[in-house]
């Protein structure tokens, strides 16, 4: 079974977790690229406003075709109590062509379950598994056990 980990990361937190997961799974990895958001004060305000109002930004073309994989793990941060707009845009564009998905979210402290439900609605399918990692756990390296457990769950599902 083939797996793709596709993620959006502005600060690098989701990238850290997605990279660790892809390594454990032996999966291909793809970063969702969106030039609309930057690491600046005005970029932060734009990101929060877009997230809050449900704006779906233009994404750069992908290098991997998600439809060619048996499982796609979709990851990103939570911004303003919602999955980041690039993650929502990816799900809107690609989800109907993906046979199975799992979700990965990183956050500073709130709205994880709400964001997972929103991703499920956008995807039009329930995830096979979910992983939510707090920013503090990424900074102190405390996310490794959760990533290992998540990878193990996905591998068991693939083997079944």
Phi, psi and omega in degrees: 000135182260142183230140174238131171258115180243133188212159170242137179211122175265317184273341183104348181296309180294324178301317180301312182290316181298320179295316178297319179295313180300321178296316180294327181272346188066035186263159169288157181226143182218130175266130173285124183250134182212117184278357183293332187249139181228162178273074177213170180298314179293325176295321177297315179298317179298316181299313180296315181297313179299319180295314182297321183269357176083020180294137177249109184282166174287134178252152174284154180301146179276153175275330180251143175270108183303331182293346180273000183252149177286327181221135175237122174268120182255123184229155176179176179273166171262126176238128176049047175070020180218158171300145181306142181308321178298327177292316178296319178297318177301312181299318180298321184279323193248338191303323183294343181257003184254124184292323181211143181226153168232156184241144178228125177233143172242148183201164179268351176156000184208158168072025182296310183295319177300317181292321177297319178297320179295319178297319179298318178296316179295322181286334183074017178203152178283143177287151176288334178195161178225152175222129176238127183235131179279147180304320181298324178288331176290315181297323183261008177077009183281009181267348187301317181294320179295320178294318178298317179295317178298314179299318178298316178301314181295319179295320178296319179296320180294324181286336183287000000 
